[in-house]
Amino acid sequence: MHIIDKINQRIDEKKPFYSFEYFPPATEDGLHNLYARIERMAVLEPVFVDITWGAGGSTSEKTLGIAENLQKFFGLDVMMHLTCTNMSVERLDEALEKALEAGIRNILALRGDPPRDSSVWESADGGFAYAHELVSHIRERFGDEFCIAVAGYPEGHLEAEEKDTCTGHLKHKVDCGADFVITQLFFDIGEYAGFLQRCDEHGVTCPIVPGLLPIQTFDRFKKFVRFTGVNVPAAVWDHLEPIRQDDAAVRSYGVELCIEMCEKLIELGAPGYHFYTLNLQSSVMRILEGLDVANGLAADRQLPWRPSTFPTRRDEDVRPIFWSNRPKSYLARTMDWDEFPNGRWGDRRSPSFGTLNDYYLLRRGIGLEEKDHKLLEAYGEPDSLEDIYEVFTKFCSGELDAFPWVDGEIQAETRRISTELVALNRAGFLTINSQPQVSGAPSNDPEVGWGGPNGTVYQKAYLELFLSDDKLHAFLARVDDFPTLTYQAVNVAGESHSNLRPDAVSAVTWGIFPGKEIIQPTVVDAETFHVWKDEAFEIWRQEWAALYDEGSRPRRLIEEIHDSYWLLNLVENDYINGDIFAIFRDFGVLE
């Protein structure tokens, strides 16, 4: 999707937006960490994120790879930087063609800085000398395939003799086809106000998004100011000087300063904010929390799950519920599908699911050795089945932030049934997926809302859990007394029990919105459950048992569960008066 369309929509709605910039890390561990941070920041629903491009394409493959993954697996619209530094026209075209293949439709067109080994910028043989030439070339060569952003300089470019001349160059870039402007960072609001006035005088009418850099440490900030020559008001230096040795205090002041700047920028008519994150998370999240602009995000969700922004998947509007906690795995397994069920999962004309791809880099945000250490610390050294149960219990109660069957944190809606889930897990009914019953909640509900304003959403209660053979048979002996329950149970060998037809498909989430057909984005599909069960069982061995030495007590316990337990999913079809936990009360598991 072209970012300018999203920006214009926000401007029309008078809703400030925000976006984040990241750079490709130098190491694989850094890349693991970056993906984890971006995933945590993605819940803030930025309008877009952008990925920088090293001089001369030095990070081109990483930049393209990160940008493609963020669109495919994280559901983010991505803008990719592209610079003229050391790039011939042929190499620029190659990069743009690869961007198109990767589904990237947004480019930040820059001249770029000189290479690190040079203090003077020179154009490459057969390359461009100015950003406006790159903008013109993209428009001439690719038409409207790309949305194009360009850089603006509130204090004037370092090489420009006058600010007014610099603004004239910006006007030329816009006239050549740029859709919007992102400013270089600044700390003096007066400089930004003056820049807006000059832009108005030159006839620059496209959106101008201010770029902001939260201060992280005093020494790093001082070196950065010396390098860029950016003007810093005396009041900022006066505040920083007494706390220069206290990094936490400096970061806190950086957050306060950004909040203050954002409030003043909105008064000046800024449409939103672009944060130069330096691949860090906490400061930006604290700023948005302080601005109170990230509240009510559920109302902005178009579906209960984050849709992929990859061009071929934008129209996907229904998924099986089984992968709701592992969406990247689902996307990896279905990425080669030619088409998707057009609103009704039962229309099963798409190819089969692929094998489980290796999406390990996207799953955990830390390197392998550090990952093992952190997970061992979280899961401990289980010596009994009760120790295993306790890991599930702690996750459901919010005491653990890592869990084999869940990519991120536990979902907010789970709080509605957390008491029951904790009791179930403590009793050995090991839940890996669930959703509470919802009958007619407003679509802007902060926990279960989705689909935009003025709608009403519904959910059938759903549980998915592992249980032992004796517990399954106790369940089967009672389930006929609960006629509104449907279930499937399967073990690792493929043996199964169910009261569903083999081809049954049932909507478990749906919404009603003005002027639309009923939308049913989440389903339980009897056939697909058997695809999911292979992955669900394999997680016991590959992502938990593998943490421990061969033959060790914890490993043998986990492998025993893998070999002998059943995976059960359960749907309470009475979404108004039903009680999915009633059968467990009959067991005596719940009070």
N, C-alpha and C positions, 0 to 999 in steps of 0.2 A: 504494500500500500504506500502511496506517496505521502510522506510526512506532512507536506504543506496542507493536504486535505484535512488531516487531523488537527493541525494548528488552527486552520481557519474555522473548523467546527467549534473548537474551544473558544476562539475569539467571539464567534457569534453567540455562544452560550454564556459569555462573560465568566468563564471558568479558567483561572490561571492553571498552567500546566508546568511540568518540569521534565527534564531529560538529563541523562548521565553520560559522561565520557569515560572510556576505559582505554588502556593501551595494552598491547600484547606483551605478556611477561617473557623474560629471557629463559626461564627454566620450565621443565614439565611440572615440578611441584608448584611453581608460581601459577601455572595455568590451572591446576587442580583448585588452588585457592581462589583464583579469579572466578571460575565457574560457580563455586559455592557462594561467593559474595554476591555475584550477579543474581543468582537464584533467590537469595534472601531479599535483595533490593527489588526484584521483579514484582513482589507482592504489593509494592507501592504504585504499580500501574503507571510507569513513566510513559509519556507519549512516544518517546523513542530513546534509543541509546546509540552512541557512536563509538567507533573503534578507530584508533589512530593508525597511521601508515608511516613506517620508517622511511627516512630519506633514501631516495633511489629505489624504493620498493624493498628495502632491507628486511621488512617484516611482512611482506606481501602475502606469503602463504599462510602465516599465522593469522594475519588480519582477515583474510578471506575465510579461513577455517572457523575462526571465532564468530564472525558475522553470520556465516551460514548456520552454525549450530544454534546461535541465539534465536534465529528465526524458526528453525525447524523444531527445536526441542524446548525452548523457553518461552515461545509465544511473544517475542518482542520485535517490534519494527526497528530495523537497524540502518544506520547511516554509516557508510564507509568513507574514511578519508582517502583522498587521492592527491598526490603532490606532483609537481613538475620536476622536482629535484632529481637530476641524473636519469630522467626518463625520456626516451624518445617517443615519438608519436606511436610507433609500432608497439612499444611496450605498454603505453597507456591504453591503447585499444585492446591489447591482450588482457590487461587487468579488468577493463570494463566488460569484455565478453565473458570473462570468468565470473564477474559479479552477476551478470544476467543469468548465467547457468546456475549460480548458487541462490537465485531468487532475490538478490539484493537490488532494490530499485531506488536507493537514495544515496547520493554522493555529496560529500563536502569537498568542493574543488578548491585547492590551495596551490599557491606557487611553491610554498615550502621553505624551510630554513636551509642554510648552507650545510653540506655534509660536515660531520664532526671534525674531519681533518682539514677543514678550510674555513676561513673567516669571511670569505667573499662568495656571494652567490653568483653562479654562472649557469646559463642554460646548457642542456646537453645537446650534442650534435643531433639535429633533426628533432629537437624538442621545443617546448614553449618557454618563453621568458616571463610571462605574466599569467595570473590566474584567469583573467578575462579571456585569454586565448584558449585555455582549457575548457572554460564554460562554453564558449562558442563552438569548439570542436565537438563536445559532447552533444550539443543540440543539433549540429549539422549531421553528425554521424549516426546518432541514435534517436533523434527526434524527441518525443515525450516519454521515452522508456524510463528515464530517470527524473526524479525530483532532485534539484541541485541547490545546495546551500553554499554560501561563501562567507568569508570572514570579514568582520568590520572592526575598526580600530578606534575606540573612543578617544584615545590619547594621540592618535596618529601613528602610522607605521614608523618604525625606527629609521627607515631609509627615506621617509617623506620629509621634504623641507617644510611644508605647512600642513596643518590639519585640514584646511579647506581643500587643498590639492588631493589629499588622501581620500576625502569624502567624494570628490569627483571621480576618482578611480573606482570607488565602490559603486557609484551610480552607473559607471560603464559596465561593471560586472553584472549588475542587475539587468541592464538593457540587453546584455548578451544572452540572457536567459536564466539567470539565477532566480529561485523562487523565494528564498528568505535568507536572512543574515543572522549569524551567530557572532557575538562580539568576542574579542580577546578579553581576558580577565582584566578587572580594574578594581580599585578600592575607594576611589573618589567618586561619589555620586554626582558631584558637579561636573566631572568629565563626561559622564554618561548623558547628563541633561544637555550639555553643550553639543555632544555628538548627535543627539536626536534633533536638535534645532538645525544643525548643518544638514542632516539628512533631509529634513523637511524642505529646507531652502533649495536643495539640489533635486528635489522631486523623487526621493527614494520612498516609495509608498508600501513596499512589501513588509511583512513582519520582521521586527528586529528583536532578537532574543538575547538578553544579557548573559554573559558567561561569568560564573562565580567560582572562586577557589577558596574553600575553607582552609584556614591556617591550621597546620598540624603541629609543627615545632618551630621554635624561634630561629635556630640556626639555618634550618632548611628554608624558611621564609626569607631570611636575610639574604642568603645566597641567590634565591630566586629573584628577589627584587633587584639585586645588583646585576644579574644576568639580563633581565628583561627591560630594566629601566622604568618599570611601572611606578606611577606616582602613588605614594602612600601618605595619607594625611597625618599630620603631626600627632593628632589625638590617638591614632592607632599605635604609633611608636611609644607614646607616653604610657599607654595602657600595657603594652607588651614588656617594656623594660623591667619593671619590678618582678615580673613572673617568668622571665626568660629561661630560668633554670628548671622550671616546673612544667614538664610537657603536658600533664593533664590539665593544668590551669590554662596553658596556651591554647590547647584544643577547645576547652570550654569557651574561652573568649572568642576563638574563631567561629564557633557556633553562634554565639550571641551577636557577633558582628554581621554574620551572613543573614541572620533573621532580621536584624535592623535594616540592612541594605535591601533585602527583599521587600519589606514593607514600604520603604521609600520608592523602590522601583515600580511597584504596582501603582502608586500614586502618580508616577510619571507616565503611566500608560504601558509599561512593559507587559507583553502578553503572557509571559511565563519566565522560567529560570532554567539555565543550562549549567549543570554542575560539573566542574573538572574534578573528578573524584580521586585522581591519583591511585585508582584501584583500591581505595579504602571505603569502608562502609559506614562506620558508626557516626561520623560527623554529619554526613548528608542526611542520614535517617533522623538524627536529633534535630537538625534544622527543619525538616519537613514536619516533624512532630510539633516543634515549637510554633510553626506557622499554622498548624491545624488544617493543612490542606490535604492530608492523606486520610481524613475521616470519611466514612460513607463510601469506601471503595467498592463495597459489594454492589452498590447501585450502578457502578460502571462496568461490572462484569457482564459480558454478553451471554456467557454460558457458565455453568457451575465449574467447569474446568477451563484452564487457560488454552485457548485455541492456538494452534501453530500459525505463524504469520507467513510460512512458506507459501508462495503463490498457488501451488496446486492443492493446498489443504485449507485455504481460507473458508471454503464453503462447507467444510465438514461440520456437522451439527449434531452428531449422535455417536456415542461410544459405549462399549460395555463397561459396567461399573467396576469390574474386577481390577482394572489397571488404574483406578482413581488415585491410588497412592504411589504409583510408579508410572507416571504419564510418559516419561522419556523412553522407558522400555516399550510401551505401546507404540509410540511414534516410530521407534527404530524398527519394530517388527512389521509395521505397515507402510513404511516410507516408500516402498516400491509399488504400492497399489496404484493401478491406473485410474480407479474411480472409487468413490465412497458411497455408502448407502445414502440415498437422497432423502434424508429426513426420517426414514423408516428402516430400522435395522433389519427387519425381516426380508427386505428386498436384497437377497444375498447373492449379488452377481459379481462381487469383487473377488480377486484371487485369494488364495489361502494366506493365513498369517505366515510371515517368514520365521526362520529360526531366531532364537534370541541373540541379537547382535551384541557385540562387545561395546557397551556404552559406558564402560567403567569410568572413563575420564569425566563423564558428565554426572555420574552418580555421587561421587564423594569429592569433597573440596580439599583434600589433603593428600600428600604423597603416600606411597604404599606403606613404608615403615611407620610413619607417624599415624597413618590411618589405623594400622593394626594395634598400635599402642593405645590410641584413644578408644577404639572399640573394645579392646580387652579391659580397659579401665571401666567402661560403661557396663559391660556384660558380666565382668568378674570371672570367677572360676567355678562354674556350677558343679556341685557335688551330688545333687539330687534333682528329681523332677520339680520339686517345690522351688528350687533355685531358678530353674528355667521359667516357671510360672511368674516368679517375682520380677524378672526382666520385663515381661509383658505388662505386668501390673504397674511397674514404675513408669513405663512409657505412657500408658493410658492416664496415669495420674499427673503427668507432666514433669516427672523427676528425671527423665532421660531425654536427650535431644538427638539420639541416634538409635535406629531400629532397622533391622534387616529388610522388612517389607515396606518401608516408607521412605520416599526420597527426601522429604523435608520434615517440617514440624507437623504435629498432630493438628487436624483441621479444627477451626474455631467452633463449628457446629457440634463437635464431639462433646463439648462441655455440657450439652443438654442431657447426655446419657452417660457421663463419665462415672457416676456412682455405680451404675449397673455394670459397666464394662470392667471396672476395677474388681468388683465382686466375682464376675465370671472368670476373669483371668486368674485370680487368686485360687479359684476352685479347679483350675486346669482346663477351662474352655478358652483357648488361646486365640483372641481376636486379632485379625490383621486388617479388617476393613469394616466400616459401619456407616450408617447414616440414620439420624433420628426421623421419626414420623413428623410430617408437616402437612397441615391441612389449611391452605388458604393464607399463607403468610404474604405480606406485601413484598414486592420484588426489590425494595430497597432495604430489607431487613439486613442488619450488619453481619449476621452469621450465615443465613441461608439464602439471602437475596441474590438475584442475577437477572439479566435480561433487559435492563433498562427501566425507566420510570413507569409508574401507573399499571404495573402488572401484578399478578397473583401467582404464587408458586406453591407446588405440592411435592411431597415426597412420601413414598412408602418406606417404612422402617426396613432396614437391611442389616444383616450381620453376616460376616464371613469369619470362620474360625477353624482352628485345628483342634481335634479332640481324639482321645484314645478309643480303642475298639469297644471297651465296655461302656464308655459314655455314649458312644454312637448308638449302641443297641438299646440303651435306656431311653435315648431320644426317640428312636424309631418305635419303641413300644408305646409311646405317649402321643406322638405327633398326630395320629388320626383324631384325637380328641380336640384338635385345634384346626378346624376346617378352613380357616382363612390363611393358613400358613402354606407356602410352597417351599420346597427345599431340593437341594442336590447334595449328595455326598460322594466323594471319590477318594480312593487311596492311590499311592504312588504306582501301584501295579495296574491301575485303570479299572478296578472293580468299582461298581457304583450302586447307589440307591437314590431314587427320586420319585416324586409324585408329579413330575412335569412330563409332557410329551418331549421326545428327543429334539424336535424342531421348535420348541416354544421360545418365544421372545416376549418379554414383559417390560413395559416402561416402568421405571421406579422413580423417575424425576420428570416433572413436566411443568409448564407454565402457560398462563393465559394472558395475552397482551392485546391492547386495542389494535384493531385492524390487521390481526395476524391469525393464522391457523394455530392450533395448539402445538407448542414446541415440546418435544420429549427428548432431551439430550442424553439421558442416561438410561440404559436398559440392562436387564439380566437376560442373557442369551444362553440357553441350555447347551448348545453345541460349542460355543466359544469358551465356556467354563472349562472344558476338557483341554483346550489349548493353554489356558491360564494355569491349570493345575500343575503342568510340567514345570513351569517357571516357579510357581509358589513353593513346590516341594524342593526344587533344586537350590533355592535360597538357603534352606537349612544347611546344606553341605558346603556350598561354594562361598557363602558370605558369613557363616557363623562357625560351623565345625572346622573350617579351614584355618581359623585363627589359632587352633590348638594343635599340639603335637600329635602325631599318629599314635593311636593306642591309649591316649590320655583319657582320664575319667570324663572330663567335659565333652571331648570329641565323641566318645562312645555313647554318652547320653543323647547328644544331639542327633547322631546317626540313628539311634534307636527310634527316636521320634519320627525322623524322616522315613524310616522303613515301615513303621507300624501304625502311625496315626492316620486319621482321615481328615480331608478338607471338606467342610460343610458350608454351604451358603443358604441363607434363610430369608424369605421375604414375607412380611406381614401385609397382605393385600387389602386389609381394611385400614385405609389411611385416615379414617375419621375416628373410629372407636376402638381400633385394634390395639393389641399390646404384644409386641414381639417377645417380651421378656416373660410372659405368662407361663410358657412351657418350662422355663428354668425355675420359676417359683414352684411349679409342680414337682420339679426335681428336688426341691429343698435347697437349691444353690443360692437363690435370692430370697430375701424376706418379703 
